[in-house]
Amino acid sequence: MSDPKTSYGEPVEEPRPVDDVVGRAEEGLADAEAAGRDAVGEEPVVVEPVDTTPPDAAPVVDAEPEYTTAADYQAAFGYDDEPAAAAPPVATAAPVADAPTVVAAPIVEAAPVVAAAPAMQPIFVQAPEAPRPRGNRAAAGAIGVVAALCFAVLYVAASVGFELLRGDIAIGDIVEASLRALGTWTLWVTVAVFFIAFWLLGAIVNRGRWGAWVVFGLLVGFASYGGHLLGTLFQEQFWMITASEGARIIENELYAPLAIAAFIIGRELTIWFGAWAAARGRRVTELNLEAQHEYERTLEAGPQLVRQ
């Protein structure tokens, strides 16, 4: 098909040689560079001519003459009747600015990642508790109960015996006199005071030696003596008598045989039952030493790992 815009009889524009196109392009580039230098004031940029010849093309021996303008070209080929069409504008290149120099950062090889070993979890071991030293106070109280029962029996026996010696009762009345003595305030108040004194001494001596019971047994004897006097006041119902009558009763009982018997019984029972309490205290002391030695051996051995 033919171009509808083409009119018959008009001159046909011959194809331009390659050198002419290249030359015009170089001139346009030179003009653009000069204009850029005038406007910006930068140093001229030299643009090397672009070799557009294919690598396999044969060298041109006889090159046609250069035509700088369209009029020269038309005059050379005999086209003078009509002005040639204006040559297409040559694109001008913008001034090439200096590109920033990019410096590549040195490549540092990453160190190999080593997985950290899991941290050892601390193992808390509860230290054994120090043994609590055992006491002898509770045992002394229990021994005191037995001693108080013995004190009551001996006190009743002494009371009945003194009545026999005075002739107040006959031999056949011993049982009746003993039962009557068991129901008196004098007996039980004296027994209660003896027990309290014995237990207090045992609490003080604790695991002490038997010699402490022998020496301080005098205090228990005096306490038993005072218990007899106090029991006599309870037996006479001191709240029903006057103070003078109470003083007279106490004065009569100060040297009474039964009061002295209460002192002696309380003193002797404390010595003998105190020997029992001292023997128990010595055994407790040995147990405490064994427990302390075992505790020290356990601490020296340190924690032991027991596998299930």
C-alpha positions in Angstrom: 0.0 0.0 0.0 1.1 3.6 -0.7 1.1 6.4 1.7 -2.0 8.6 1.1 -0.2 11.7 2.0 2.4 11.3 -0.8 1.6 13.4 -3.8 2.7 12.5 -7.3 5.3 14.9 -8.9 6.9 16.0 -5.7 10.6 15.3 -5.2 11.3 12.3 -3.0 13.8 12.8 -0.2 16.7 10.6 -0.6 18.0 8.7 2.4 20.9 10.4 4.1 24.2 8.7 4.5 25.1 7.4 7.9 28.0 9.7 8.2 25.8 12.7 7.7 23.5 11.7 10.5 26.4 11.0 12.8 27.9 14.3 12.1 24.8 16.2 12.8 24.4 14.3 16.1 27.9 15.2 17.1 27.3 18.9 16.2 24.1 18.9 18.3 25.9 17.4 21.2 28.7 19.9 21.0 26.3 22.8 20.9 24.4 21.4 23.9 27.7 21.1 25.9 28.7 24.6 25.0 25.3 25.9 26.2 25.5 23.9 29.4 29.0 25.3 30.2 27.8 28.8 29.7 24.8 28.3 31.9 26.4 26.3 34.7 30.1 27.2 34.4 31.3 23.7 34.6 34.3 22.3 32.8 33.6 21.0 29.3 32.8 17.4 29.1 34.5 15.7 26.2 32.2 13.3 24.5 33.9 10.7 22.4 32.2 10.0 19.0 30.0 7.0 19.1 31.1 4.3 16.7 27.9 3.0 15.2 29.5 0.8 12.6 28.6 -2.8 13.2 31.6 -4.9 14.1 31.2 -7.1 11.0 30.7 -4.3 8.6 33.4 -3.7 5.9 35.3 -0.4 6.1 34.1 2.4 3.9 36.8 3.4 1.4 35.2 6.2 -0.6 33.0 8.2 1.7 30.7 10.7 0.2 31.3 14.4 0.9 29.8 15.9 4.1 26.8 18.2 3.8 26.4 20.6 6.6 23.0 22.0 5.6 19.9 20.8 3.8 20.4 23.5 1.1 23.9 22.0 0.2 22.4 18.6 0.0 19.6 19.7 -2.3 22.0 21.7 -4.4 24.2 18.6 -4.8 21.4 16.5 -6.0 19.6 19.2 -8.1 16.6 19.9 -6.0 16.4 23.7 -6.3 12.7 24.1 -7.3 11.3 23.7 -3.8 12.8 24.1 -0.4 13.7 20.9 1.3 11.8 19.9 4.3 13.2 21.0 7.5 15.5 18.5 9.1 14.2 16.9 12.2 15.4 18.5 15.3 18.3 16.8 17.0 17.7 16.0 20.6 20.1 17.8 22.8 21.6 16.1 25.7 21.5 17.6 29.1 24.8 18.4 30.8 26.2 15.4 32.4 26.8 16.1 36.1 29.6 14.4 37.9 28.2 11.3 39.4 29.1 10.7 43.1 31.7 8.2 43.6 30.3 5.2 45.4 32.9 3.4 47.5 31.9 -0.2 48.3 32.2 -1.0 52.0 34.5 -3.8 52.9 32.8 -7.1 53.4 33.4 -8.4 56.8 32.8 -12.0 57.2 30.5 -12.7 60.1 31.9 -14.7 62.9 30.4 -18.1 63.2 27.6 -18.2 65.8 28.3 -20.6 68.5 25.4 -21.7 70.6 25.9 -20.9 74.2 25.9 -23.9 76.5 22.9 -23.9 78.8 23.6 -22.4 82.1 23.7 -24.8 85.0 20.8 -24.3 87.2 21.7 -24.0 90.9 20.5 -26.7 93.2 19.4 -25.5 96.5 20.0 -28.0 99.3 18.3 -27.4 102.6 20.8 -27.6 105.4 19.9 -29.9 108.2 18.6 -28.2 111.3 20.7 -28.3 114.4 19.3 -30.7 117.0 17.4 -29.1 119.8 18.8 -30.1 123.2 16.4 -32.2 125.2 15.5 -31.1 128.7 14.8 -33.0 131.9 12.1 -30.8 133.3 9.1 -32.8 132.2 10.7 -36.0 133.6 11.4 -34.2 136.9 7.7 -33.3 137.1 6.6 -36.9 136.5 9.1 -38.2 139.0 7.7 -35.5 141.4 4.2 -37.0 141.1 5.5 -40.4 142.3 7.5 -38.7 145.0 4.4 -36.8 146.2 2.4 -40.1 146.4 5.1 -41.6 148.5 5.1 -38.4 150.6 1.4 -38.8 151.3 1.7 -42.4 152.4 4.6 -41.6 154.7 2.9 -38.6 156.1 -0.3 -40.6 156.9 1.8 -43.3 158.5 3.6 -40.7 160.6 0.3 -39.1 161.7 -1.2 -42.5 162.8 2.0 -43.5 164.5 2.1 -40.4 166.6 -1.5 -40.9 167.6 -0.6 -44.4 168.7 2.3 -43.2 170.8 0.1 -40.6 172.5 -2.5 -43.2 173.2 -5.2 -41.4 171.2 -6.1 -44.5 169.2 -5.8 -48.2 169.7 -4.1 -50.6 167.3 -7.4 -51.8 166.0 -8.2 -48.2 165.1 -5.3 -47.8 162.7 -7.3 -48.2 159.5 -10.0 -45.9 160.7 -7.4 -43.3 161.7 -5.7 -43.6 158.4 -8.9 -43.0 156.4 -9.6 -40.1 158.7 -6.2 -38.6 157.9 -6.8 -38.9 154.2 -9.7 -36.5 154.4 -7.8 -33.7 156.2 -6.6 -30.4 154.7 -3.4 -30.9 156.5 -2.4 -33.9 154.4 -3.3 -32.6 151.0 -2.0 -29.1 151.4 1.3 -30.4 152.7 1.5 -32.9 149.7 0.7 -30.2 147.2 3.4 -27.9 148.6 6.0 -30.7 148.5 5.2 -31.5 144.9 5.5 -27.9 143.8 8.8 -27.5 145.6 10.2 -30.7 144.1 9.1 -29.8 140.5 10.6 -26.3 140.8 13.9 -27.8 142.0 13.8 -30.2 139.1 13.2 -27.3 136.6 16.2 -25.5 138.0 18.6 -28.5 138.2 17.3 -29.9 134.9 20.1 -32.3 133.7 22.3 -31.5 136.7 24.1 -34.0 138.9 22.7 -35.7 141.9 24.7 -33.5 144.2 22.4 -30.6 143.3 19.4 -32.6 144.5 21.2 -33.5 147.8 22.2 -29.9 148.6 19.0 -28.1 147.5 16.8 -30.9 149.0 16.9 -28.9 152.2 14.7 -26.3 150.5 12.1 -28.9 149.6 12.2 -30.0 153.3 11.5 -26.5 154.5 8.8 -26.1 152.0 7.1 -29.3 153.3 7.4 -28.0 156.8 5.7 -24.8 155.8 3.0 -26.8 153.9 2.2 -28.6 157.2 1.7 -25.3 159.0 -0.5 -23.9 156.1 -2.5 -27.2 156.0 -3.2 -26.8 159.7 -4.7 -23.4 159.1 -6.9 -24.7 156.4 -7.9 -27.6 158.7 -9.0 -25.1 161.4 -10.8 -22.9 158.8 -8.7 -19.8 159.2 -11.3 -17.7 157.5 -13.6 -18.5 160.4 -11.2 -17.6 163.2 -9.5 -14.5 164.4 -5.9 -13.5 163.7 -4.9 -14.2 167.3 -6.3 -17.7 167.2 -4.5 -18.4 163.9 -1.2 -17.2 165.4 -1.8 -19.4 168.5 -2.4 -22.5 166.2 0.8 -21.8 164.2 2.8 -21.4 167.5 1.6 -24.8 168.7 2.5 -26.5 165.4 6.0 -25.0 165.1 7.6 -27.9 167.0 4.9 -30.5 166.5 6.3 -34.0 165.7 4.2 -34.2 162.5 5.7 -30.8 161.3 9.2 -32.1 161.9 8.3 -35.4 160.2 7.1 -33.4 157.1 10.4 -31.7 156.9 12.4 -35.0 157.2 10.2 -36.8 154.7 10.3 -34.0 152.2 14.1 -33.8 152.5 14.8 -37.5 152.2 12.4 -38.1 149.3 14.0 -35.3 147.4 17.4 -36.9 147.8 16.3 -40.3 146.6 13.9 -39.4 144.0 16.4 -36.7 142.9 18.9 -39.4 142.2 16.4 -40.9 139.8 15.9 -37.5 138.1 19.7 -37.0 137.9 20.2 -40.4 136.3 17.5 -39.5 133.7 19.2 -36.1 133.1 22.6 -37.8 132.5 21.0 -40.1 129.9 19.4 -37.1 128.2 22.8 -35.3 128.1 24.4 -38.3 126.4 21.6 -38.3 123.8 22.1 -34.6 123.2 25.8 -35.2 122.6 25.2 -38.0 120.2 22.7 -35.9 118.2 25.2 -33.0 118.1 28.0 -35.2 116.8 25.7 -36.7 114.2 24.7 -33.2 113.1 28.4 -32.2 112.8 29.2 -35.3 110.8 26.3 -34.5 108.4 27.6 -31.0 107.9 31.2 -32.2 107.2 29.9 -34.8 104.7 28.0 -32.1 102.7 25.0 -32.6 100.5 24.7 -36.1 99.1 23.1 -36.9 95.7 20.6 -39.7 96.0 19.5 -41.3 92.7 16.0 -42.7 92.7 
